[in-house]
Amino acid sequence: MSLQTRLIELERKHRQLENAIAQAVASPSSSDLTVAELKRKKLLLKDEIERVRLTMPEPTLH
């Protein structure tokens, strides 16, 4: 899997977690623990996205 493909996949998962968090917060039946776990996973994905971006080569202007 290329770095670009990996980055796209991580960003997709990050957006899915954002949606899941929004739904959990809006739902009166979801617990604070569930929301905290989703936020923790989102933060881990954000860190992974940053690591992938840092390893990607810079585009050249030639």
CHARMM-style PDB file with segment names, atoms N, HN, CA, C and O in Angstrom:
ATOM      1  N   MET     1       0.848  -1.174   0.000  1.00  0.00      PROA
ATOM      2  CA  MET     1       0.000   0.000   0.000  1.00  0.00      PROA
ATOM      3  C   MET     1       0.898   1.244   0.000  1.00  0.00      PROA
ATOM      4  O   MET     1       1.825   1.355   0.802  1.00  0.00      PROA
ATOM      5  N   SER     2       0.611   2.155  -0.896  1.00  0.00      PROA
ATOM      6  HN  SER     2      -0.142   2.064  -1.547  1.00  0.00      PROA
ATOM      7  CA  SER     2       1.414   3.368  -0.959  1.00  0.00      PROA
ATOM      8  C   SER     2       1.077   4.280   0.222  1.00  0.00      PROA
ATOM      9  O   SER     2       0.040   4.130   0.868  1.00  0.00      PROA
ATOM     10  N   LEU     3       1.966   5.213   0.481  1.00  0.00      PROA
ATOM     11  HN  LEU     3       2.808   5.334  -0.044  1.00  0.00      PROA
ATOM     12  CA  LEU     3       1.730   6.149   1.586  1.00  0.00      PROA
ATOM     13  C   LEU     3       0.491   7.003   1.323  1.00  0.00      PROA
ATOM     14  O   LEU     3      -0.269   7.305   2.243  1.00  0.00      PROA
ATOM     15  N   GLN     4       0.295   7.386   0.071  1.00  0.00      PROA
ATOM     16  HN  GLN     4       0.912   7.141  -0.676  1.00  0.00      PROA
ATOM     17  CA  GLN     4      -0.873   8.204  -0.272  1.00  0.00      PROA
ATOM     18  C   GLN     4      -2.164   7.419  -0.014  1.00  0.00      PROA
ATOM     19  O   GLN     4      -3.129   7.963   0.524  1.00  0.00      PROA
ATOM     20  N   THR     5      -2.175   6.152  -0.396  1.00  0.00      PROA
ATOM     21  HN  THR     5      -1.391   5.710  -0.832  1.00  0.00      PROA
ATOM     22  CA  THR     5      -3.346   5.306  -0.163  1.00  0.00      PROA
ATOM     23  C   THR     5      -3.585   5.134   1.331  1.00  0.00      PROA
ATOM     24  O   THR     5      -4.723   5.205   1.796  1.00  0.00      PROA
ATOM     25  N   ARG     6      -2.523   4.909   2.073  1.00  0.00      PROA
ATOM     26  HN  ARG     6      -1.599   4.851   1.695  1.00  0.00      PROA
ATOM     27  CA  ARG     6      -2.619   4.758   3.528  1.00  0.00      PROA
ATOM     28  C   ARG     6      -3.189   6.026   4.160  1.00  0.00      PROA
ATOM     29  O   ARG     6      -4.042   5.956   5.044  1.00  0.00      PROA
ATOM     30  N   LEU     7      -2.713   7.179   3.704  1.00  0.00      PROA
ATOM     31  HN  LEU     7      -2.020   7.235   2.985  1.00  0.00      PROA
ATOM     32  CA  LEU     7      -3.185   8.458   4.235  1.00  0.00      PROA
ATOM     33  C   LEU     7      -4.678   8.641   3.959  1.00  0.00      PROA
ATOM     34  O   LEU     7      -5.423   9.071   4.839  1.00  0.00      PROA
ATOM     35  N   ILE     8      -5.110   8.323   2.761  1.00  0.00      PROA
ATOM     36  HN  ILE     8      -4.505   7.973   2.045  1.00  0.00      PROA
ATOM     37  CA  ILE     8      -6.520   8.448   2.396  1.00  0.00      PROA
ATOM     38  C   ILE     8      -7.382   7.550   3.283  1.00  0.00      PROA
ATOM     39  O   ILE     8      -8.443   7.963   3.752  1.00  0.00      PROA
ATOM     40  N   GLU     9      -6.923   6.330   3.507  1.00  0.00      PROA
ATOM     41  HN  GLU     9      -6.062   5.994   3.127  1.00  0.00      PROA
ATOM     42  CA  GLU     9      -7.660   5.386   4.349  1.00  0.00      PROA
ATOM     43  C   GLU     9      -7.742   5.884   5.799  1.00  0.00      PROA
ATOM     44  O   GLU     9      -8.800   5.804   6.424  1.00  0.00      PROA
ATOM     45  N   LEU    10      -6.646   6.389   6.322  1.00  0.00      PROA
ATOM     46  HN  LEU    10      -5.786   6.455   5.815  1.00  0.00      PROA
ATOM     47  CA  LEU    10      -6.647   6.916   7.689  1.00  0.00      PROA
ATOM     48  C   LEU    10      -7.577   8.117   7.825  1.00  0.00      PROA
ATOM     49  O   LEU    10      -8.291   8.244   8.820  1.00  0.00      PROA
ATOM     50  N   GLU    11      -7.570   8.996   6.829  1.00  0.00      PROA
ATOM     51  HN  GLU    11      -6.991   8.893   6.021  1.00  0.00      PROA
ATOM     52  CA  GLU    11      -8.443  10.167   6.866  1.00  0.00      PROA
ATOM     53  C   GLU    11      -9.910   9.752   6.785  1.00  0.00      PROA
ATOM     54  O   GLU    11     -10.762  10.380   7.415  1.00  0.00      PROA
ATOM     55  N   ARG    12     -10.216   8.707   6.021  1.00  0.00      PROA
ATOM     56  HN  ARG    12      -9.524   8.197   5.510  1.00  0.00      PROA
ATOM     57  CA  ARG    12     -11.575   8.200   5.932  1.00  0.00      PROA
ATOM     58  C   ARG    12     -12.033   7.665   7.291  1.00  0.00      PROA
ATOM     59  O   ARG    12     -13.148   7.943   7.733  1.00  0.00      PROA
ATOM     60  N   LYS    13     -11.167   6.899   7.943  1.00  0.00      PROA
ATOM     61  HN  LYS    13     -10.261   6.673   7.584  1.00  0.00      PROA
ATOM     62  CA  LYS    13     -11.496   6.362   9.262  1.00  0.00      PROA
ATOM     63  C   LYS    13     -11.669   7.488  10.285  1.00  0.00      PROA
ATOM     64  O   LYS    13     -12.528   7.409  11.163  1.00  0.00      PROA
ATOM     65  N   HSD    14     -10.856   8.526  10.167  1.00  0.00      PROA
ATOM     66  HN  HSD    14     -10.158   8.590   9.454  1.00  0.00      PROA
ATOM     67  CA  HSD    14     -10.938   9.678  11.065  1.00  0.00      PROA
ATOM     68  C   HSD    14     -12.303  10.361  10.928  1.00  0.00      PROA
ATOM     69  O   HSD    14     -12.931  10.712  11.927  1.00  0.00      PROA
ATOM     70  N   ARG    15     -12.754  10.544   9.685  1.00  0.00      PROA
ATOM     71  HN  ARG    15     -12.244  10.259   8.874  1.00  0.00      PROA
ATOM     72  CA  ARG    15     -14.068  11.156   9.450  1.00  0.00      PROA
ATOM     73  C   ARG    15     -15.189  10.278  10.007  1.00  0.00      PROA
ATOM     74  O   ARG    15     -16.158  10.786  10.571  1.00  0.00      PROA
ATOM     75  N   GLN    16     -15.056   8.962   9.848  1.00  0.00      PROA
ATOM     76  HN  GLN    16     -14.269   8.549   9.389  1.00  0.00      PROA
ATOM     77  CA  GLN    16     -16.058   8.054  10.391  1.00  0.00      PROA
ATOM     78  C   GLN    16     -16.140   8.169  11.913  1.00  0.00      PROA
ATOM     79  O   GLN    16     -17.228   8.147  12.488  1.00  0.00      PROA
ATOM     80  N   LEU    17     -14.990   8.291  12.551  1.00  0.00      PROA
ATOM     81  HN  LEU    17     -14.106   8.309  12.084  1.00  0.00      PROA
ATOM     82  CA  LEU    17     -14.988   8.456  14.004  1.00  0.00      PROA
ATOM     83  C   LEU    17     -15.609   9.792  14.410  1.00  0.00      PROA
ATOM     84  O   LEU    17     -16.317   9.859  15.415  1.00  0.00      PROA
ATOM     85  N   GLU    18     -15.353  10.854  13.644  1.00  0.00      PROA
ATOM     86  HN  GLU    18     -14.778  10.799  12.828  1.00  0.00      PROA
ATOM     87  CA  GLU    18     -15.980  12.146  13.929  1.00  0.00      PROA
ATOM     88  C   GLU    18     -17.503  12.003  13.901  1.00  0.00      PROA
ATOM     89  O   GLU    18     -18.201  12.521  14.773  1.00  0.00      PROA
ATOM     90  N   ASN    19     -18.002  11.298  12.896  1.00  0.00      PROA
ATOM     91  HN  ASN    19     -17.435  10.878  12.188  1.00  0.00      PROA
ATOM     92  CA  ASN    19     -19.449  11.095  12.782  1.00  0.00      PROA
ATOM     93  C   ASN    19     -19.968  10.253  13.942  1.00  0.00      PROA
ATOM     94  O   ASN    19     -21.023  10.554  14.501  1.00  0.00      PROA
ATOM     95  N   ALA    20     -19.242   9.208  14.305  1.00  0.00      PROA
ATOM     96  HN  ALA    20     -18.385   8.964  13.850  1.00  0.00      PROA
ATOM     97  CA  ALA    20     -19.656   8.342  15.411  1.00  0.00      PROA
ATOM     98  C   ALA    20     -19.684   9.119  16.721  1.00  0.00      PROA
ATOM     99  O   ALA    20     -20.583   8.922  17.538  1.00  0.00      PROA
ATOM    100  N   ILE    21     -18.713   9.995  16.928  1.00  0.00      PROA
ATOM    101  HN  ILE    21     -17.982  10.155  16.265  1.00  0.00      PROA
ATOM    102  CA  ILE    21     -18.677  10.817  18.139  1.00  0.00      PROA
ATOM    103  C   ILE    21     -19.880  11.760  18.169  1.00  0.00      PROA
ATOM    104  O   ILE    21     -20.537  11.901  19.201  1.00  0.00      PROA
ATOM    105  N   ALA    22     -20.162  12.393  17.054  1.00  0.00      PROA
ATOM    106  HN  ALA    22     -19.629  12.278  16.216  1.00  0.00      PROA
ATOM    107  CA  ALA    22     -21.303  13.308  16.988  1.00  0.00      PROA
ATOM    108  C   ALA    22     -22.605  12.573  17.295  1.00  0.00      PROA
ATOM    109  O   ALA    22     -23.460  13.087  18.016  1.00  0.00      PROA
ATOM    110  N   GLN    23     -22.750  11.379  16.748  1.00  0.00      PROA
ATOM    111  HN  GLN    23     -22.055  10.961  16.162  1.00  0.00      PROA
ATOM    112  CA  GLN    23     -23.959  10.593  17.016  1.00  0.00      PROA
ATOM    113  C   GLN    23     -24.030  10.175  18.478  1.00  0.00      PROA
ATOM    114  O   GLN    23     -25.100  10.212  19.086  1.00  0.00      PROA
ATOM    115  N   ALA    24     -22.896   9.778  19.041  1.00  0.00      PROA
ATOM    116  HN  ALA    24     -22.027   9.748  18.547  1.00  0.00      PROA
ATOM    117  CA  ALA    24     -22.873   9.341  20.431  1.00  0.00      PROA
ATOM    118  C   ALA    24     -23.201  10.495  21.371  1.00  0.00      PROA
ATOM    119  O   ALA    24     -23.924  10.311  22.351  1.00  0.00      PROA
ATOM    120  N   VAL    25     -22.681  11.666  21.083  1.00  0.00      PROA
ATOM    121  HN  VAL    25     -22.094  11.815  20.287  1.00  0.00      PROA
ATOM    122  CA  VAL    25     -22.947  12.833  21.928  1.00  0.00      PROA
ATOM    123  C   VAL    25     -24.427  13.216  21.841  1.00  0.00      PROA
ATOM    124  O   VAL    25     -25.026  13.625  22.836  1.00  0.00      PROA
ATOM    125  N   ALA    26     -25.010  13.082  20.655  1.00  0.00      PROA
ATOM    126  HN  ALA    26     -24.524  12.750  19.847  1.00  0.00      PROA
ATOM    127  CA  ALA    26     -26.413  13.446  20.464  1.00  0.00      PROA
ATOM    128  C   ALA    26     -27.374  12.417  21.056  1.00  0.00      PROA
ATOM    129  O   ALA    26     -28.540  12.722  21.306  1.00  0.00      PROA
ATOM    130  N   SER    27     -26.885  11.211  21.275  1.00  0.00      PROA
ATOM    131  HN  SER    27     -25.938  10.963  21.071  1.00  0.00      PROA
ATOM    132  CA  SER    27     -27.747  10.149  21.785  1.00  0.00      PROA
ATOM    133  C   SER    27     -27.747  10.139  23.312  1.00  0.00      PROA
ATOM    134  O   SER    27     -26.690  10.031  23.933  1.00  0.00      PROA
ATOM    135  N   PRO    28     -28.910  10.249  23.905  1.00  0.00      PROA
ATOM    136  CA  PRO    28     -28.963  10.254  25.372  1.00  0.00      PROA
ATOM    137  C   PRO    28     -28.591   8.898  25.985  1.00  0.00      PROA
ATOM    138  O   PRO    28     -28.279   8.822  27.173  1.00  0.00      PROA
ATOM    139  N   SER    29     -28.621   7.844  25.190  1.00  0.00      PROA
ATOM    140  HN  SER    29     -28.875   7.905  24.225  1.00  0.00      PROA
ATOM    141  CA  SER    29     -28.329   6.518  25.740  1.00  0.00      PROA
ATOM    142  C   SER    29     -26.837   6.165  25.728  1.00  0.00      PROA
ATOM    143  O   SER    29     -26.449   5.155  26.315  1.00  0.00      PROA
ATOM    144  N   SER    30     -26.000   6.965  25.079  1.00  0.00      PROA
ATOM    145  HN  SER    30     -26.315   7.785  24.602  1.00  0.00      PROA
ATOM    146  CA  SER    30     -24.573   6.634  25.054  1.00  0.00      PROA
ATOM    147  C   SER    30     -23.884   7.151  26.317  1.00  0.00      PROA
ATOM    148  O   SER    30     -24.220   8.207  26.852  1.00  0.00      PROA
ATOM    149  N   SER    31     -22.921   6.375  26.762  1.00  0.00      PROA
ATOM    150  HN  SER    31     -22.648   5.516  26.327  1.00  0.00      PROA
ATOM    151  CA  SER    31     -22.226   6.718  28.002  1.00  0.00      PROA
ATOM    152  C   SER    31     -21.027   7.621  27.734  1.00  0.00      PROA
ATOM    153  O   SER    31     -20.528   7.707  26.612  1.00  0.00      PROA
ATOM    154  N   ASP    32     -20.583   8.282  28.780  1.00  0.00      PROA
ATOM    155  HN  ASP    32     -20.988   8.212  29.692  1.00  0.00      PROA
ATOM    156  CA  ASP    32     -19.381   9.110  28.683  1.00  0.00      PROA
ATOM    157  C   ASP    32     -18.172   8.256  28.336  1.00  0.00      PROA
ATOM    158  O   ASP    32     -17.266   8.708  27.635  1.00  0.00      PROA
ATOM    159  N   LEU    33     -18.158   7.032  28.822  1.00  0.00      PROA
ATOM    160  HN  LEU    33     -18.893   6.664  29.391  1.00  0.00      PROA
ATOM    161  CA  LEU    33     -17.056   6.119  28.535  1.00  0.00      PROA
ATOM    162  C   LEU    33     -16.979   5.800  27.043  1.00  0.00      PROA
ATOM    163  O   LEU    33     -15.890   5.740  26.472  1.00  0.00      PROA
ATOM    164  N   THR    34     -18.124   5.597  26.423  1.00  0.00      PROA
ATOM    165  HN  THR    34     -19.008   5.646  26.887  1.00  0.00      PROA
ATOM    166  CA  THR    34     -18.162   5.323  24.974  1.00  0.00      PROA
ATOM    167  C   THR    34     -17.615   6.505  24.192  1.00  0.00      PROA
ATOM    168  O   THR    34     -16.805   6.334  23.282  1.00  0.00      PROA
ATOM    169  N   VAL    35     -18.058   7.701  24.546  1.00  0.00      PROA
ATOM    170  HN  VAL    35     -18.716   7.841  25.286  1.00  0.00      PROA
ATOM    171  CA  VAL    35     -17.595   8.910  23.860  1.00  0.00      PROA
ATOM    172  C   VAL    35     -16.090   9.088  24.069  1.00  0.00      PROA
ATOM    173  O   VAL    35     -15.371   9.428  23.130  1.00  0.00      PROA
ATOM    174  N   ALA    36     -15.617   8.863  25.277  1.00  0.00      PROA
ATOM    175  HN  ALA    36     -16.202   8.586  26.040  1.00  0.00      PROA
ATOM    176  CA  ALA    36     -14.185   9.006  25.565  1.00  0.00      PROA
ATOM    177  C   ALA    36     -13.365   8.007  24.759  1.00  0.00      PROA
ATOM    178  O   ALA    36     -12.297   8.350  24.253  1.00  0.00      PROA
ATOM    179  N   GLU    37     -13.846   6.793  24.637  1.00  0.00      PROA
ATOM    180  HN  GLU    37     -14.714   6.515  25.048  1.00  0.00      PROA
ATOM    181  CA  GLU    37     -13.130   5.772  23.861  1.00  0.00      PROA
ATOM    182  C   GLU    37     -13.076   6.148  22.380  1.00  0.00      PROA
ATOM    183  O   GLU    37     -12.040   5.980  21.737  1.00  0.00      PROA
ATOM    184  N   LEU    38     -14.165   6.648  21.845  1.00  0.00      PROA
ATOM    185  HN  LEU    38     -15.007   6.785  22.367  1.00  0.00      PROA
ATOM    186  CA  LEU    38     -14.180   7.089  20.450  1.00  0.00      PROA
ATOM    187  C   LEU    38     -13.201   8.250  20.239  1.00  0.00      PROA
ATOM    188  O   LEU    38     -12.492   8.293  19.234  1.00  0.00      PROA
ATOM    189  N   LYS    39     -13.169   9.180  21.181  1.00  0.00      PROA
ATOM    190  HN  LYS    39     -13.745   9.144  21.997  1.00  0.00      PROA
ATOM    191  CA  LYS    39     -12.256  10.321  21.072  1.00  0.00      PROA
ATOM    192  C   LYS    39     -10.798   9.863  21.169  1.00  0.00      PROA
ATOM    193  O   LYS    39      -9.928  10.410  20.491  1.00  0.00      PROA
ATOM    194  N   ARG    40     -10.535   8.868  22.005  1.00  0.00      PROA
ATOM    195  HN  ARG    40     -11.242   8.424  22.555  1.00  0.00      PROA
ATOM    196  CA  ARG    40      -9.179   8.334  22.122  1.00  0.00      PROA
ATOM    197  C   ARG    40      -8.741   7.700  20.802  1.00  0.00      PROA
ATOM    198  O   ARG    40      -7.611   7.903  20.356  1.00  0.00      PROA
ATOM    199  N   LYS    41      -9.628   6.938  20.185  1.00  0.00      PROA
ATOM    200  HN  LYS    41     -10.545   6.773  20.547  1.00  0.00      PROA
ATOM    201  CA  LYS    41      -9.317   6.307  18.893  1.00  0.00      PROA
ATOM    202  C   LYS    41      -9.084   7.365  17.819  1.00  0.00      PROA
ATOM    203  O   LYS    41      -8.194   7.224  16.980  1.00  0.00      PROA
ATOM    204  N   LYS    42      -9.885   8.420  17.849  1.00  0.00      PROA
ATOM    205  HN  LYS    42     -10.608   8.535  18.530  1.00  0.00      PROA
ATOM    206  CA  LYS    42      -9.727   9.501  16.876  1.00  0.00      PROA
ATOM    207  C   LYS    42      -8.372  10.189  17.047  1.00  0.00      PROA
ATOM    208  O   LYS    42      -7.710  10.518  16.063  1.00  0.00      PROA
ATOM    209  N   LEU    43      -7.968  10.402  18.288  1.00  0.00      PROA
ATOM    210  HN  LEU    43      -8.505  10.134  19.088  1.00  0.00      PROA
ATOM    211  CA  LEU    43      -6.673  11.019  18.550  1.00  0.00      PROA
ATOM    212  C   LEU    43      -5.520  10.131  18.075  1.00  0.00      PROA
ATOM    213  O   LEU    43      -4.540  10.626  17.518  1.00  0.00      PROA
ATOM    214  N   LEU    44      -5.640   8.834  18.293  1.00  0.00      PROA
ATOM    215  HN  LEU    44      -6.436   8.432  18.746  1.00  0.00      PROA
ATOM    216  CA  LEU    44      -4.614   7.909  17.806  1.00  0.00      PROA
ATOM    217  C   LEU    44      -4.521   7.934  16.280  1.00  0.00      PROA
ATOM    218  O   LEU    44      -3.429   7.886  15.715  1.00  0.00      PROA
ATOM    219  N   LEU    45      -5.669   8.010  15.627  1.00  0.00      PROA
ATOM    220  HN  LEU    45      -6.557   8.049  16.086  1.00  0.00      PROA
ATOM    221  CA  LEU    45      -5.670   8.106  14.163  1.00  0.00      PROA
ATOM    222  C   LEU    45      -5.034   9.410  13.703  1.00  0.00      PROA
ATOM    223  O   LEU    45      -4.289   9.429  12.723  1.00  0.00      PROA
ATOM    224  N   LYS    46      -5.323  10.495  14.403  1.00  0.00      PROA
ATOM    225  HN  LYS    46      -5.928  10.480  15.199  1.00  0.00      PROA
ATOM    226  CA  LYS    46      -4.731  11.790  14.056  1.00  0.00      PROA
ATOM    227  C   LYS    46      -3.209  11.722  14.147  1.00  0.00      PROA
ATOM    228  O   LYS    46      -2.506  12.242  13.281  1.00  0.00      PROA
ATOM    229  N   ASP    47      -2.705  11.080  15.197  1.00  0.00      PROA
ATOM    230  HN  ASP    47      -3.276  10.657  15.900  1.00  0.00      PROA
ATOM    231  CA  ASP    47      -1.256  10.915  15.343  1.00  0.00      PROA
ATOM    232  C   ASP    47      -0.676  10.081  14.212  1.00  0.00      PROA
ATOM    233  O   ASP    47       0.392  10.401  13.689  1.00  0.00      PROA
ATOM    234  N   GLU    48      -1.368   9.019  13.832  1.00  0.00      PROA
ATOM    235  HN  GLU    48      -2.235   8.760  14.257  1.00  0.00      PROA
ATOM    236  CA  GLU    48      -0.906   8.165  12.737  1.00  0.00      PROA
ATOM    237  C   GLU    48      -0.914   8.929  11.407  1.00  0.00      PROA
ATOM    238  O   GLU    48       0.005   8.788  10.599  1.00  0.00      PROA
ATOM    239  N   ILE    49      -1.946   9.730  11.188  1.00  0.00      PROA
ATOM    240  HN  ILE    49      -2.692   9.845  11.844  1.00  0.00      PROA
ATOM    241  CA  ILE    49      -2.016  10.555   9.973  1.00  0.00      PROA
ATOM    242  C   ILE    49      -0.813  11.491   9.918  1.00  0.00      PROA
ATOM    243  O   ILE    49      -0.194  11.648   8.866  1.00  0.00      PROA
ATOM    244  N   GLU    50      -0.488  12.101  11.026  1.00  0.00      PROA
ATOM    245  HN  GLU    50      -0.991  11.974  11.881  1.00  0.00      PROA
ATOM    246  CA  GLU    50       0.657  13.020  11.067  1.00  0.00      PROA
ATOM    247  C   GLU    50       1.969  12.279  10.780  1.00  0.00      PROA
ATOM    248  O   GLU    50       2.823  12.789  10.055  1.00  0.00      PROA
ATOM    249  N   ARG    51       2.127  11.084  11.343  1.00  0.00      PROA
ATOM    250  HN  ARG    51       1.433  10.669  11.931  1.00  0.00      PROA
ATOM    251  CA  ARG    51       3.336  10.295  11.079  1.00  0.00      PROA
ATOM    252  C   ARG    51       3.469   9.945   9.599  1.00  0.00      PROA
ATOM    253  O   ARG    51       4.562  10.010   9.036  1.00  0.00      PROA
ATOM    254  N   VAL    52       2.360   9.578   8.975  1.00  0.00      PROA
ATOM    255  HN  VAL    52       1.472   9.525   9.432  1.00  0.00      PROA
ATOM    256  CA  VAL    52       2.387   9.243   7.546  1.00  0.00      PROA
ATOM    257  C   VAL    52       2.735  10.477   6.727  1.00  0.00      PROA
ATOM    258  O   VAL    52       3.541  10.400   5.800  1.00  0.00      PROA
ATOM    259  N   ARG    53       2.138  11.602   7.061  1.00  0.00      PROA
ATOM    260  HN  ARG    53       1.483  11.664   7.814  1.00  0.00      PROA
ATOM    261  CA  ARG    53       2.427  12.843   6.325  1.00  0.00      PROA
ATOM    262  C   ARG    53       3.901  13.222   6.430  1.00  0.00      PROA
ATOM    263  O   ARG    53       4.494  13.705   5.465  1.00  0.00      PROA
ATOM    264  N   LEU    54       4.489  13.003   7.604  1.00  0.00      PROA
ATOM    265  HN  LEU    54       4.007  12.612   8.388  1.00  0.00      PROA
ATOM    266  CA  LEU    54       5.898  13.350   7.789  1.00  0.00      PROA
ATOM    267  C   LEU    54       6.834  12.438   7.002  1.00  0.00      PROA
ATOM    268  O   LEU    54       7.944  12.847   6.661  1.00  0.00      PROA
ATOM    269  N   THR    55       6.411  11.221   6.712  1.00  0.00      PROA
ATOM    270  HN  THR    55       5.509  10.889   6.989  1.00  0.00      PROA
ATOM    271  CA  THR    55       7.269  10.295   5.957  1.00  0.00      PROA
ATOM    272  C   THR    55       7.081  10.415   4.457  1.00  0.00      PROA
ATOM    273  O   THR    55       7.861   9.852   3.689  1.00  0.00      PROA
ATOM    274  N   MET    56       6.054  11.144   4.027  1.00  0.00      PROA
ATOM    275  HN  MET    56       5.420  11.601   4.651  1.00  0.00      PROA
ATOM    276  CA  MET    56       5.825  11.296   2.590  1.00  0.00      PROA
ATOM    277  C   MET    56       6.839  12.274   2.010  1.00  0.00      PROA
ATOM    278  O   MET    56       7.139  13.300   2.620  1.00  0.00      PROA
ATOM    279  N   PRO    57       7.363  11.954   0.836  1.00  0.00      PROA
ATOM    280  CA  PRO    57       8.313  12.889   0.204  1.00  0.00      PROA
ATOM    281  C   PRO    57       7.592  14.160  -0.255  1.00  0.00      PROA
ATOM    282  O   PRO    57       6.424  14.137  -0.642  1.00  0.00      PROA
ATOM    283  N   GLU    58       8.327  15.255  -0.197  1.00  0.00      PROA
ATOM    284  HN  GLU    58       9.276  15.274   0.118  1.00  0.00      PROA
ATOM    285  CA  GLU    58       7.790  16.526  -0.650  1.00  0.00      PROA
ATOM    286  C   GLU    58       7.681  16.517  -2.178  1.00  0.00      PROA
ATOM    287  O   GLU    58       8.577  16.007  -2.851  1.00  0.00      PROA
ATOM    288  N   PRO    59       6.602  17.073  -2.736  1.00  0.00      PROA
ATOM    289  CA  PRO    59       6.505  17.144  -4.197  1.00  0.00      PROA
ATOM    290  C   PRO    59       7.559  18.102  -4.761  1.00  0.00      PROA
ATOM    291  O   PRO    59       7.849  19.144  -4.173  1.00  0.00      PROA
ATOM    292  N   THR    60       8.111  17.735  -5.884  1.00  0.00      PROA
ATOM    293  HN  THR    60       7.876  16.888  -6.362  1.00  0.00      PROA
ATOM    294  CA  THR    60       9.118  18.597  -6.512  1.00  0.00      PROA
ATOM    295  C   THR    60       8.446  19.544  -7.485  1.00  0.00      PROA
ATOM    296  O   THR    60       7.369  19.257  -8.008  1.00  0.00      PROA
ATOM    297  N   LEU    61       9.084  20.664  -7.722  1.00  0.00      PROA
ATOM    298  HN  LEU    61       9.959  20.897  -7.298  1.00  0.00      PROA
ATOM    299  CA  LEU    61       8.523  21.699  -8.606  1.00  0.00      PROA
ATOM    300  C   LEU    61       9.200  21.732  -9.963  1.00  0.00      PROA
ATOM    301  O   LEU    61       9.168  22.765 -10.632  1.00  0.00      PROA
ATOM    302  N   HSD    62       9.803  20.651 -10.385  1.00  0.00      PROA
ATOM    303  HN  HSD    62       9.828  19.812  -9.842  1.00  0.00      PROA
ATOM    304  CA  HSD    62      10.495  20.623 -11.680  1.00  0.00      PROA
ATOM    305  C   HSD    62       9.545  20.483 -12.813  1.00  0.00      PROA
ATOM    306  OT1 HSD    62       9.965  20.443 -13.969  1.00  0.00      PROA
TER     307      HSD     62
END
